[in-house]
Amino acid sequence: MADYTTELDCVRTFLLAIHTVATTKHYPAEASKLSGITDASFQRMLVHPPELMGSDGDSFYWKRYKIEIEEVGEIGLMTAINNILIGIDKFNRRAALGAGFVYASAPKMLHLKYANSDPVKAKSKSGNWKCNIWIDVEWSTS
């Protein structure tokens, strides 16, 4: 597999590998809003461009990515969040993540951590549940 084109590609592919039921895109190249992602089951995620958090002064820097999640029901949303937390742990230990993610294709993606989330909300009309989470990714410049 070829190297991922962008850092957003790496993060999106990571999410696809750990929560395989959701259609996952990144902004702005693939989708401009969560509701613009076509998925008949309403299981979708949108990765937003990051905020640069800081650097250790050497060749490493942290970026924070907002991820919008929509799932059918509370169980689906909590499964997505649990899969992300389990995936972060596996990534940091370099354990197998599942189909689609190749560590060698993302050599500059070094470390992940769950940073924050907003309150879980149920949409009243459709019954779907939404949540925004933020994950931090440590990258290498070389």
C-alpha positions in Angstrom: 0.0 0.0 0.0 1.3 3.5 -0.9 1.9 6.1 1.8 -1.2 8.1 2.8 -1.4 11.4 0.9 -2.2 13.6 3.9 -2.3 13.4 7.7 -6.1 13.6 7.5 -5.9 10.4 5.3 -4.0 8.7 8.1 -6.5 9.7 10.8 -9.5 8.8 8.6 -8.0 5.4 7.7 -7.2 4.7 11.3 -10.9 5.3 12.2 -12.1 3.2 9.3 -9.9 0.3 10.5 -11.2 0.4 14.1 -14.9 1.1 13.6 -15.6 -0.6 10.3 -19.4 -0.1 10.2 -19.2 3.7 9.9 -18.7 5.6 6.7 -15.8 7.9 7.5 -14.7 10.9 5.5 -12.5 13.9 6.1 -13.2 17.6 5.6 -13.0 19.4 3.2 -11.9 17.1 0.4 -14.4 14.3 1.0 -17.3 15.9 2.8 -18.1 19.4 4.1 -20.5 18.3 6.8 -21.6 15.1 8.6 -25.0 15.1 7.1 -23.4 15.2 3.6 -21.9 11.7 4.1 -24.2 9.2 2.5 -24.8 6.2 4.7 -28.2 4.4 4.7 -27.6 3.2 8.2 -26.7 6.6 9.6 -23.4 5.3 10.9 -20.9 8.0 10.0 -17.9 10.0 11.1 -16.3 13.2 9.8 -12.7 14.2 10.6 -12.0 17.9 10.7 -8.7 19.6 9.9 -6.6 19.8 13.1 -5.5 22.4 15.5 -1.7 22.5 16.0 -1.3 22.0 19.8 2.5 22.3 20.2 5.9 20.9 19.7 8.6 19.6 22.0 11.1 21.8 20.2 12.7 19.0 18.2 11.1 17.0 15.4 7.8 16.2 17.0 4.5 18.0 17.2 0.9 17.4 18.4 -2.3 18.1 16.5 -5.9 17.9 17.8 -8.5 16.5 15.5 -12.3 17.0 15.9 -14.3 13.9 15.0 -18.1 14.1 14.5 -19.8 10.8 15.2 -23.4 9.8 14.4 -24.8 6.4 15.2 -28.2 4.8 15.5 -29.0 4.8 19.2 -26.9 5.0 22.4 -25.5 1.5 22.0 -24.1 2.3 18.6 -22.5 5.5 19.7 -20.9 4.0 22.8 -19.6 1.1 20.6 -18.0 3.6 18.3 -16.4 5.5 21.2 -15.2 2.2 22.8 -13.8 1.1 19.5 -11.9 4.4 19.2 -10.5 4.0 22.7 -9.5 0.4 22.1 -8.0 1.4 18.7 -5.9 4.1 20.4 -4.5 1.6 22.8 -3.7 -0.8 20.0 -2.1 1.9 17.9 0.1 3.0 20.8 1.2 -0.6 21.3 1.5 -1.2 17.5 -0.9 -4.1 17.7 -2.9 -5.1 14.6 -5.8 -2.7 14.0 -7.7 -4.6 11.3 -8.1 -4.3 7.6 -7.1 -1.1 5.9 -4.5 0.4 8.2 -0.8 -0.2 7.6 1.7 1.2 10.0 4.4 1.3 7.4 2.2 3.6 5.3 1.9 6.1 8.1 5.5 6.3 9.5 5.1 9.9 10.8 2.0 9.1 12.9 3.6 8.2 16.2 1.2 8.3 19.2 -2.5 8.9 19.9 -4.6 10.0 22.9 -8.2 10.7 23.5 -8.4 14.4 24.4 -11.9 15.4 25.0 -15.6 15.1 24.1 -18.8 17.1 24.2 -22.0 15.9 25.7 -23.8 13.0 23.9 -27.0 14.2 22.2 -29.9 12.3 20.9 -31.6 13.8 17.8 -35.3 14.0 18.5 -36.6 13.5 15.0 -34.6 10.5 13.8 -33.5 8.9 17.1 -29.9 9.0 16.0 -27.2 9.9 18.5 -24.3 12.3 17.9 -21.2 13.2 19.7 -18.0 15.2 19.0 -14.7 13.9 20.2 -11.2 15.2 19.9 -8.1 13.0 19.6 -4.5 14.2 19.7 -2.0 12.8 17.3 1.8 13.1 17.7 3.6 13.4 14.4 7.2 13.4 13.3 8.7 15.9 10.9 10.9 13.3 9.4 
